[in-house]
Amino acid sequence: MKILVTAGPTREPIDPVRFISNYSTGYMGYSLARCAKRRGHDVRLVSGPVELTPPRGIKVVHVETAAGMLHEVKKNLPWCDCLIMAAAVSDYRPERYSTGKIKKDKNKVLLRLVRNPDILMSARSAFRDKAIVGFCLETGDLVKNAIRKLRSKGLDIVVANKVDERHSPFGKGKTEVTIIDRNGRLDKIKNAAKEEISKILLDKIEGYGIL
């Protein structure tokens, strides 16, 4: 199968030295790409800025912003059978970019933000025949919010992560996720390494016949 994976955060520049981003490290997406490659799939990886070694034998495209990631996803969607959107794309970007460094000569600086494009919605709208897997990160009502995202964006599978004082999905440590498919099947995976989660998710993608 031809699988397109996105990974890592995006960065939205404020000025030449500052940006908006998030805590994503890219471990989940890179793990998925490696696991899919080992199973014999043809894999392409679109990666935000991370401190990870590119997986061997996989075409990797590096991007910075949400707009850059959207461009590469749209470019590669006609090629792929399945999109696994594991990247943590910044929802907002500064309305204006300052070409010069913003000086701290004021007590307050007002930063106005605007919405970034929704890559999952764009992908589903453009390609109804592709299998699309999304991820969501929630601080509350995990399953409810995950199902809402699954339905509103027309996903085949959503992988829900919870972040609170006891759980952190960031980095290479063990975590827990809830995987929900379009038929309403729900699987909770606790205290698992991202390599194990990758295997389980790919099992579900292949076994449910969405590819």
N, C-alpha and C positions, 0 to 999 in steps of 0.2 A: 504494500500500500504506500501511497505518497502522503506523508504527514508533515504538516507545517506547525512548528511549535514557536511560541513567543515566550520570552523569559526576561526576568529582571525588572527594574524600575524604569521610568522615563524621567528626564530632567527638563524643567521648563525655565529658561533663563530669565532672570530679573535684570541683571546688568552683566558686564563682562566677567565678574567674579562671584556672582551669587545665582542660586537657582532654587526652585521648588522641587522636592522629590519625596521619596518615602523610604521605608526601611527594607524593601525587598532586596534580596541578595542574588536571586536567580538560581538558587540550588534546585528548586522544584522543576523548573523548566529544563535546565541542563540535564537533570536526572532523567526526565521523561524522554528527552532527545536521545540520550545514550541508550536507554532501555529499548526504545523503538528501533534504533539502529541495530542493536544486538539481535533483535527478533527478525531481522531481514527487511525491515521497511526502508523505504527511501525517505530520508528526513532532511528537512531544511529548518534552520533555526534563526529567528529574528531576535536579537538580543539588545536590551538596553545596557547601560554602563554597569558592568559587574567586575569583580576581581576573581574571575574563574578562567581556567584553561579551556579553550574551545574543544569540544569533543572531536576525536579523530574520525575522519571519513565523512564528516557532515559539513555541508555548506552553511556558513554562518555569516549573517549580515548584521553589522553593528549600527544601531541608531541611538539618538539622544532623546528626541522629543516624541510626544504622542503623535504629532503630525507625521514625523518620520516613520514611526511604526505603522501608522495607518497606510502610508504610501507603500511600504514593503509588503504588508499583508495583502492589500488589494492587488499588488503586482504578482504575488505568488499564489493567490487563491485559485486562478484558473488551472494551475498545475496540480494542486493537491486534491486528495480525497477527504481529508480530515484536518480541521484546524483545532489545535489545542492551545487555547489562549491563557497561558499561565503567567503572563506578564502582569505587573501591577502598574497600570497606566495612570498617570496623574489625571484626575478628573478636571482640574482647573489649570490655567496658565495666566500669567500676568497680561493684562490688556495691552500694556505698552512695555516695550523693551527699551531700557536706557542704554544708549551706546557708550556713555561714560559711567564710571563708577559712581554710585550714589553716595554722597558724602554725609557723614554724621554731624552735620551742622544744624540739624533741627531736632527738637525733642520727639517729634512724631513724623512718620512717613506713611502716607496712605497708599496701600497697595491694592489696586482694583483687579479682581480676577474675573475671567470669563471661562465658560465651559469648553472643554476640549471635545473633539468629535468622539462619538461612541463607536469604537472599532467593531465590537460584536454585532451591534445593530446594523452597521454598514455591511458587514460580511454576510449576515443572514438575508438582508434585503437584496443584495446583489446576486447571491448564489443560494437558491432554495434547495439545491441537490447535494450540498456539502454537509458532512457531519461536523458539528461544531460543539466543542467542549469548552465551558467557561469556568472560571474560578471566582469565588467571592470571599471577602473577609468582613466579618461582622463582630460587633461588640455586644450584640444582644439579639434575641429572636432569630437564632441562626437558621433553623430549618425553614421558618416562615419566610424570611427574607431571601433565602436561597431558592425556594420554590417560586417566589415572585420573579426573581431574576431569570430562572429557567424558562418560565412561561412568557414573560414580557419580551425576551430577546430571542425566543424560538430556539433554545438550545436543545441538544440531545442529552447532554449530561452536564451537571454543575457540581463542582467540588467546593464544599463550604469549609472555610477555616474560621475558627473563633480566636479572638485575641482578648485576653484579660490578664489579671495579675498572676494567674496560674498557667496560662497557655500562651505561648508565642510561636507563630508559624515561621518566623524569620530565621535564616541561617541553616546550618547543616544538621542541627540536632533533631531528635525525635519530636513528633508532633501528633495531633489527631485531626482527622477530617471526617466530614460526612459527605458521601457521594450519593447524589440523587439523579435518577435517569428520567427520561420523558414519560415512561410508563408508570412512574410513581414509586419505583423500587428505591429503597433507602438503605444504605450501608454505612455504619459507623466504624471507623478504624481508629483505634486508640494506641498511643505510645508506639508509633511506627516510624522507622527511618524513611526518608523520602525515596530511597531506592525501592523499598517495599511498597510504598504507596504508588509509585510509578508502575510497578508490575501489576498491582491490583487494578489500577485504572485502565491500563492497556488490555488486561484480561476482559474487562467489562466492555470496552470499546469493540474489541474483536468478537466477544461472545454474544453481544446483543445484536450483532448484525447491522450496525449502523454504518459500517464501512462498505 
